Structure formats: structure tokens, C-alpha cells
Amino acid sequence: MKIKFLCAAFFVLIIFSGCGTGSRTLESSGTITVNYDDTRQIIDGFGGSNAWTRLPNDPYTAQRLVRLLYSRTDGMGFTILRNRIPFRERLAGDNTPSHNDGFLVRNNDNTYSYTVNEDGVKTFNLDWNSWDISSTRSLIRQIQNLGENGPERLVIMSAPWTPPNNRVTRWKEDVTNVSSRLNFAIDWSKPDIWGRLKRAHYNDYADLLGDYVKNFEPMMGHPLAILSVQNEPNWKADWESAYWSGTDLRDFIKIIAQRFPKKNITFSGDIYNSARLGNTIGIMMPEFENFNINFNEMIKPSLDDPESERIISHIALHQYNAPNDPSSRAGSMEFPDIIASGKRFWQTEVSGSGPHLPSGSGISNALFYARMIHWNMTLAQTNAFLFWWLWTNNRENDFPGALIRVDDDLIIAADRLYAMGQFSRFIRPGWRRIGISTPRITGLYSSAYKNPDTDEIAIVIINERITSSSVTLELQGAEFTNLEIWRTSEKEKLKQSGRQRVSGNISDVHLQERSITTFYGRVKK
């Protein structure tokens, strides 16, 4: 879909229920029962990453792009931005020396530039105008320019893909005695790829990350809420990466707990209030690449140690193990140990196509991601869902790694963007999931959410079936007062499709074939 003017997609004639049904009589698929008083996990929000990407050069195109992603009145209403900490280094003579971020300032001999205080704490010199950092700053400003239409609580989390490392400084070492999949020596012409941070540099790296955290708000114009320790610590990629075992992560987080306070940085799991308190940060780990993580190996060591556990606010996983099976749970899994830890549980990266999920950018692909969000919220009980790239500037017809492709002044959105929007536009930070029961019908999924401070409610129903049907919504503990119908289907893209007739706590609703429908409105208790 080529988007020239976003608002046209959202301003539609409001009609009453029966829209799209004509005079047809549809067989009922049963009753979906929502328990208004059965309160589940808090929802922190939805979003994605801008790593390695730039906003369009044309200011108007950039504004439209950001509005489509982050406006809560005529966009998807995203509230979370995941940015990359750019520590990639290539020196003259290395493979692709142009792949040098230049964020960590180096001396003429390519050692790092820093000062040391009387307590032995290092302060590193950082270039906040380096390219990926400056791109993030521009994006933050564009989101802020949305004003009241933008996120009520923009949450920024930063993740490093690698610690600093070059063939002079050699902060990293070969990965040995781990497994045949992971054992590899560092190619010193590409020092950002793989390797393991030497323990002799744990203090240095903690000091460096502390400088990043402490200076983020004054240099970027918005508080940093969350620092992730490492992107995918157990995945040897062909791009910048690093290996951390579960005990490595525990031991380094303990060093962070010791070093950050020396820079007047404190820790808090309350990312919304702490973001207003200056040098207060949440710590996220381990951002493993899949939901099939070995909890005892990768997460439990950090939770079992009181010194590391006390500063961890978030546990995060990626979701690249989702099978292409219409009845699957899209790679989602239960993690009772994570839930029992009391930490926020985020899914912070997913994308892909080919054998793992329906290819392309149409409704089949969108329905799969909607089902993924559903199972993450209801089965895994995650608090947030993030896609990988928010947008890409690559001119590929298919762009499985992004929600949007930007081609000059054209903004081409995948249907999966609107599938996310069926959740993110309505379920705002601080909302709570509530209990719901759905008829056991293959291809029918539902989840419900409420704003605990108001009378707002949102019910998201996914109908993957190739036939339309009707279903009865029954609300326990409250009565409907009104419901708007918002739908994404093969022809509708997060479109308001009318108002739903309600009668007390009952409403008979129509579900289009292969669609995601959000019923948003208010209740009275």
C-alpha cells in the first residue's frame, strides 16, 4: 500500500453495526466472554528499532513516516523506540574500514580517549554527533514534534550489539570451550564480529556504558529508560555481535551495580516514573534470539544472585523460532519462572519471512503477526511487543525485516504494521490485560484489555478463517456503553468501520474473513 496522505485512512463515515454484512444471516461461532474484573499483566507498549536507519531526507516525508508510526490519533500509536549503541570499529587496513561508527573517541594511536578520577573511575569521550546516534536524535525530535498526538510516554531503550574492540585495544578475546556452534576466533580485520569481552575490561565497559546512560538525556533531548546489556548474546552472526554466557551476564551486571552509582546513576524498575528522575535506569537482559532459551543457563544465574537481581528490571527475548503452522502459537511459550521473578517481560525483536511464516507483506503475513502478539500477551504474558526495523530504505519489493519501506517520497506499509496497530493504537501504556474465554475454534483468537484509571476497554479478535462469522461478546463485571469497530483485512488498513450496537453486557458482532478487529469503547460498572 502506497501512502500519500495518512489521514485519509482513518477518517471514515461512522455507521452502525451490520456494516459489511448486508442482509446475510451468519451462523454464530459462539460466545466470547470477557471478565472485566479479572486483571492480568500491565501493558508497557509497542514499537521497534531504528538501528542503522535514517529518516528520509525530505522533511515532509519524514514527518508522515513518524506520524504513521507514533501518532496515537492518526497512526499506530507506538510508544517504544529501541536504538543501537554504535560501538562498531574498523581501522585503516581493516575489512571495510568505512564501517566505523566513531562514537567512542580514539587517540592517534587508536587507543580510547578517557580521563580517570581519584577513585579509578574512567570517563570516556563520546562523539554524540556520530551517524547512528545523530539519526536517533533526529527521530526523537520528530516524535516529540507530534506533541499531544504523540506518545503519552515515549520509552527509549538502548542496546549494544558489541562492546568496543579493535586490533589495537583488543577488549575482546576468542570464544573457546563453549560449543562447536559458538567456538570461533576473532578475525581482527572485523573486530566487531563475535568475540567475548575480557574480564579485565568489565570495569572499563561498565564505566563506558555509564557515560552513555548519564549523558543520553542532555545530548539526545529525552530520558533513556532502559539499558540492555547485549543484543543476542548467544548468536554468532555475520554482523557485529558478542558472546556472553549466563554467568558472564551475571558477573557483568554485578559490575554495573558497583560502577554506575560512582557516576551518580541509580536503578529502578519503574521505567515511566524513573525516566523523569534524571540518572535513573532500568537494566534489561539477556535479549536472547529465541523464546526457546535455556532459562537455567542464561537467565537464572543473574536472578539467583542478589547483587545482580536487584538492578535487573526487564527480561527480554527475541522471537525468531516461530513455525509456519496455522495452528501454532507463533513461537510463543510460557515462562512461569520469568513471571514469578516480578521483572517486566518484553519481546524486543522479531521479523522474517520465507519458511518461518507467511511470506510477503499482505494479510496472510499480518494475521500471523497478530496471532504472535496474541499468544505473547495471553500465553507468555509479555508486557511489550517490538518489531525489528520500523522502516527500511532498501528498495526491495518484499521487506520482511521492516514494517515500512520508504522509497523517495513514497511510504509503503506492510499489512503487519496495521496488525500491530490493532493493538498499539488502543492499548496504551499502563493498560491491563483482562481475562477472556474464546470458543475452541481453529483460527479464532481474542484478547481483552482495560484502562484501570478510566472506563475504556479494547477487545481484539483475530479471525484467520476464510469465512465470515458472527460471535456474541459477553462482558462480566460491567456493561458496554459504546464500541467502535476498527478493522484490518485484505482491503481495510486499521479502518474505523462503524459503531457496534450494544445491549447492556451483550453484543452480537460480525467478524470478516481473514481479519483483525478491535472493538474499542467504554463501559459502566
C-alpha positions, 0 to 999 in steps of 0.5 A: 500500500502506497501512502500519500496522505495518512489521514485519509485512512482513518477518517471514515463515515461512522455507521452502525453495526451490520456494516459489511454484512448486508442482509446475510444471516451468519451462523454464530461461532459462539460466545466470547466472554470477557471478565472485566474484573479479572486483571492480568499483566500491565501493558508497557507498549509497542514499537521497534528499532531504528538501528542503522536507519535514517529518516528520509531526507525530505522533511515532509516525508519524514514527518508522515513516516513518524506520524504513521508510526507514533501518532496515537490519533492518526497512526499506530500509536507506538510508544517504544523506540529501541536504538543501537549503541554504535560501538562498531570499529574498523581501522585503516587496513581493516575489512571495510574500514568505512564501517566505523561508527566513531562514537567512542573517541580514539587517540592517534594511536587508536587507543580510547580517549578517557580521563580517570578520577581519584577513585579509578573511575574512567570517563570516556569521550563520546562523539554524540554527533556520530551517524547512528546516534545523530539519526536517533536524535533526529527521530526523537525530535520528530516524535516529540514534534507530534506533541499531544498526538504523540506518545503519552510516554515515549520509552527509549531503550538502548542496546549494544550489539558489541562492546568496543574492540579493535586490533589495537585495544583488543577488549575482546578475546576468542570464544573457546570451550563453549560449543562447536556452534559458538567456538570461533576466533576473532578475525581482527580485520572485523573486530566487531564480529563475535568475540567475548569481552575480557574480564579485565575490561568489565570495569572499563565497559561498565564505566563506558556504558555509564557515560552513555546512560548519564549523558543520553538525556542532555545530548539526545533531548529525552530520558533513556529508560532502559539499558540492555546489556547485549543484543543476542548474546548467544548468536554468532552472526555475520554482523557485529555481535558478542558472546556472553554466557549466563554467568558472564551476564551475571558477573557483568551486571554485578559490575554495573551495580558497583560502577554506575552509582560512582557516576551518580546513576541509580536503578529502578524498575519503574521505567515511566516514573524513573525516566523523569528522575534524571540518572535513573535506569532500568537494566534489561537482559539477556535479549536472547534470539529465541523464546526457546532459551535455556532459562537455567543457563542464561537467565537464572544465574543473574536472578539467583544472585542478589547483587545482580537481581536487584538492578535487573528490571526487564527480561527480554527475548527475541522471537525468531523460532516461530513455525509456519503452522496455522495452528501454532502459537507463533513461537510463543511459550510460557515462562512461569519462572520469568513471571514469578521473578516480578521483572517486566517481560518484553519481546524486543525483536522479531521479523522474517519471512520465507519458511518461518511464516507467511511470506510477503507483506499482505494479510496472510503475513499480518494475521500471523503477526497478530496471532504472535502478539496474541499468544505473547500477551495471553500465553507468555504474558509479555508486557511489550511487543517490538518489531525489528526495523520500523522502516527500511530504505532498501528498495526491495519489493518484499521487506520482511525485516521492516514494517515500512519501506520508504522509497523517495517520497513514497511510504509503503506499509506492510499489512503487519504494521496495521496488525500491530496497530490493532493493538498499539493504537488502543492499548496504551501504556499502563493498560491491563490485560483482562481475562477472556474465554474464546470458543475452541475454534481453529483460527479464532483468537481474542484478547481483552484489555482495560484502562484501570484509571478510566472506563475504556476497554479494547477487545481484539479478535483475530479471525484467520478463517476464510469465512465470515462469522458472527460471535456474541461478546459477553462482558462480566463485571460491567456493561458496554456503553459504546464500541467502535469497530476498527478493522484490518483485512485484505482491503481495510488498513486499521479502518474505523468501520462503524459503531457496534450496537450494544445491549447492556453486557451483550453484543452480537458482532460480525467478524470478516474473513481473514481479519483483525478487529478491535472493538474499542469503547467504554463501559459502566460498572 
